[in-house]
Amino acid sequence: IFADFIAPQSYREQNLPLKNQSPSSNFWFGTDEFGRCIFSRIVYGARISLKVAIISTGISLLIGIIIGSISAYYGGFLDQMLVVLMDVMWAFPTILLSLVIVAIIGASLNSVIIAIALSYWVQYARLIRGQILSLKNELYIEVTRSLGANDSTILWKHLLPNAIIPVVVAATLGMGSAIVLEATLSFLGMGAQPPTPSWGSMLSNGRTYLFLAPWLAIFPGIATIVTVLGFNLLGDGLRDIMDIKMKE
């Protein structure tokens, strides 16, 4: 959001005489093979990574909640079919499924968002399904049903709010996974296209100069690790807080 104010230079401004400069007071993280400021590109790359993580996780969370809730609440043949669908999707490695989706749609940032969303919704669907299965026969649900509440009211007003907490925690952890997957796809050339700064594409370009200018790969790698670690710590913190509240 604040990349325009934080980055000292434009992420696309090239200066070939200054290519592969080591970190200095003028270029904190050095320059790349085109003389572009690596620090500025990492800052703008953070915007890309967070955008992908938030949007893709939001979409997959929405899909997972809807499918998982309906599957658990109504049960029967519908539940069996949805469980089979979830099992089939779950059987595919996430990276492989994402690669197939991007290959079909075409390499772009929007394709990456769609691919991640379609690859991750299953874990949220399975989690919310398990939560609702454990809650739907509780006494307060039976009382609500006996008072004349319809299925929609019971599911979305009474069951979902009590089942959503573990899913929110999982989604926070999932954002870190989404960032890693976006970086992987961009590393393979199937994500954000040049000159858009993506940490994955910066890592891919940096491997060519690993011995000549290692900072081209080191700093994007550190940015990815720190961001993913931050989301994991946030998820762990939320889980601890929620566990305390649940016990109380």
C-alpha positions in Angstrom: 0.0 0.0 0.0 2.8 2.4 1.0 5.3 1.2 -1.6 5.3 4.5 -3.4 6.4 6.3 -0.2 8.8 3.7 1.0 10.7 2.8 -2.2 13.5 5.3 -2.9 13.3 4.7 -6.6 11.0 3.3 -9.3 11.0 -0.4 -9.6 11.3 -0.3 -13.4 13.9 2.4 -13.8 16.9 0.9 -15.5 20.5 2.2 -15.3 22.8 -0.2 -17.1 26.1 1.4 -16.0 25.1 0.6 -12.4 24.1 -3.0 -13.0 25.0 -5.7 -10.4 26.2 -3.1 -7.9 26.7 -4.5 -4.4 24.7 -3.0 -1.5 25.7 0.5 -0.6 24.3 3.7 0.9 22.8 4.6 -2.5 21.4 1.1 -3.1 20.7 -0.6 0.2 20.2 -4.0 -1.4 22.3 -3.4 -4.5 21.2 -3.3 -8.1 20.1 -6.1 -10.5 21.3 -7.0 -14.0 19.5 -3.9 -15.4 20.8 -1.5 -12.8 17.4 -1.4 -11.0 17.2 -0.8 -7.2 16.6 -4.2 -5.6 15.3 -2.7 -2.4 12.6 -0.8 -4.4 11.7 -3.9 -6.3 11.4 -5.9 -3.1 9.1 -3.2 -1.6 6.9 -3.2 -4.6 7.1 -7.0 -4.7 5.6 -7.1 -1.2 2.6 -5.4 -2.6 2.2 -8.2 -5.2 2.7 -11.0 -2.7 0.2 -9.5 -0.2 -2.3 -8.9 -2.9 -2.1 -12.4 -4.1 -2.2 -13.9 -0.6 -5.2 -11.8 0.6 -7.3 -12.2 -2.6 -6.6 -15.8 -3.3 -7.1 -16.8 0.4 -10.3 -14.8 0.5 -11.7 -16.6 -2.6 -10.6 -20.0 -1.4 -12.0 -19.4 2.0 -15.4 -18.3 0.6 -15.6 -21.4 -1.7 -14.5 -23.7 1.1 -16.9 -22.3 3.6 -19.9 -22.6 1.3 -19.1 -26.1 0.0 -18.0 -27.5 3.4 -21.0 -26.0 5.2 -23.6 -27.3 2.8 -21.9 -30.7 2.6 -21.9 -31.1 6.4 -25.4 -29.7 7.1 -27.4 -31.5 4.5 -25.5 -34.8 4.4 -26.7 -37.8 2.4 -25.9 -38.2 -1.2 -24.9 -34.5 -1.6 -22.4 -34.9 1.1 -21.0 -38.1 -0.4 -20.5 -36.4 -3.8 -18.9 -33.3 -2.3 -16.6 -35.5 -0.1 -15.5 -37.4 -3.2 -14.8 -34.1 -5.0 -12.8 -32.9 -2.0 -10.8 -36.1 -1.8 -10.0 -36.0 -5.5 -8.8 -32.4 -5.2 -6.9 -33.2 -2.0 -5.0 -36.0 -3.8 -3.4 -33.7 -6.2 -0.2 -31.9 -5.1 -0.9 -28.2 -4.8 1.9 -27.1 -7.0 1.0 -29.5 -9.7 -2.7 -28.5 -9.7 -1.7 -24.8 -9.8 0.7 -25.4 -12.7 -2.1 -27.1 -14.6 -4.6 -24.3 -14.0 -2.1 -21.6 -14.9 -1.1 -23.5 -18.1 -4.8 -23.6 -19.1 -5.6 -20.0 -18.3 -2.3 -18.4 -19.3 0.6 -17.0 -17.3 -0.4 -13.8 -15.4 -0.9 -12.5 -11.9 -4.7 -13.0 -12.1 -4.1 -16.6 -13.2 -1.9 -17.2 -10.2 -4.7 -15.8 -7.9 -7.3 -18.1 -9.5 -4.9 -21.1 -9.4 -4.1 -20.6 -5.7 -7.8 -20.1 -4.8 -8.8 -23.3 -6.7 -5.9 -25.2 -5.1 -6.5 -24.3 -1.5 -10.3 -24.2 -1.0 -10.4 -27.9 -0.2 -8.5 -27.6 3.1 -11.0 -25.0 4.3 -14.0 -27.0 3.1 -12.8 -30.1 5.0 -12.1 -28.1 8.1 -15.5 -26.3 8.2 -17.3 -29.6 7.4 -15.7 -31.2 10.4 -16.6 -28.3 12.6 -20.3 -28.3 11.5 -20.6 -32.0 11.8 -19.6 -31.8 15.4 -22.0 -28.9 16.1 -25.2 -29.6 14.1 -26.6 -32.1 16.7 -25.9 -29.9 19.7 -28.8 -29.1 21.9 -29.0 -25.4 21.1 -29.3 -26.3 17.4 -32.2 -28.7 18.2 -33.9 -26.0 20.2 -33.5 -23.5 17.4 -34.9 -26.0 14.9 -37.9 -26.7 17.2 -38.7 -23.0 17.4 -39.3 -23.0 13.6 -35.9 -21.7 12.3 -35.3 -22.8 8.7 -32.2 -24.5 7.4 -30.6 -21.3 6.1 -31.0 -19.5 9.4 -29.6 -22.5 11.4 -26.7 -23.0 9.1 -25.5 -19.4 8.5 -26.6 -17.7 11.7 -26.1 -20.3 14.3 -23.7 -23.0 13.1 -21.2 -21.0 11.0 -20.4 -18.3 13.6 -19.5 -21.1 16.1 -17.5 -23.1 13.5 -15.5 -20.3 11.8 -12.7 -19.7 14.3 -10.4 -22.6 13.4 -11.0 -21.8 9.7 -9.9 -18.2 10.2 -6.7 -19.4 12.0 -6.1 -21.8 9.1 -6.6 -19.0 6.6 -4.0 -16.9 8.3 -1.5 -19.7 8.0 -2.7 -20.3 4.5 -1.6 -16.8 3.5 2.0 -17.8 4.1 1.5 -20.8 1.9 -0.1 -18.7 -0.8 2.9 -16.4 -0.9 5.3 -19.4 -1.3 3.1 -20.8 -4.1 3.0 -17.4 -5.9 6.8 -17.1 -5.6 7.2 -20.7 -6.9 4.9 -20.0 -9.9 6.7 -16.7 -10.7 10.1 -18.4 -10.3 9.0 -20.8 -13.0 7.9 -17.9 -15.2 4.1 -18.6 -14.8 3.3 -15.8 -12.5 3.7 -12.0 -12.7 5.4 -11.0 -16.0 8.3 -8.5 -16.4 8.8 -5.8 -15.5 6.3 -6.4 -12.6 8.5 -7.1 -9.5 7.7 -10.5 -8.0 10.0 -12.1 -5.4 9.8 -15.4 -7.2 10.9 -13.9 -10.6 13.6 -12.0 -8.8 14.9 -15.2 -7.3 14.8 -16.8 -10.8 16.8 -14.0 -12.3 19.2 -13.9 -9.4 20.2 -17.6 -9.7 22.0 -16.7 -12.9 24.3 -14.3 -11.0 24.5 -16.4 -7.8 28.3 -16.3 -7.6 28.8 -12.9 -9.3 26.1 -11.0 -7.5 24.5 -13.2 -4.8 22.5 -10.3 -3.4 20.2 -10.5 -6.4 18.8 -13.8 -4.9 19.6 -13.4 -1.2 17.4 -10.4 -0.4 14.2 -11.6 -2.3 14.7 -14.9 -0.5 15.0 -13.3 2.9 11.9 -11.1 2.2 9.9 -14.3 1.3 11.1 -16.2 4.4 10.4 -13.3 6.8 6.9 -12.6 5.4 5.9 -16.3 5.5 7.3 -16.6 9.0 5.3 -13.5 10.0 2.0 -15.1 8.8 2.9 -18.3 10.6 3.6 -16.6 13.9 0.4 -14.5 13.4 -1.6 -17.7 12.9 0.0 -19.4 15.9 -0.8 -16.4 18.0 -4.4 -16.3 16.9 -4.8 -20.0 17.6 -3.5 -19.5 21.1 -5.8 -16.6 21.8 -8.8 -18.5 20.4 -7.9 -21.6 22.4 -7.9 -19.5 25.6 -11.3 -17.9 24.8 -12.8 -21.3 23.9 -11.6 -22.7 27.2 -13.1 -19.7 29.1 
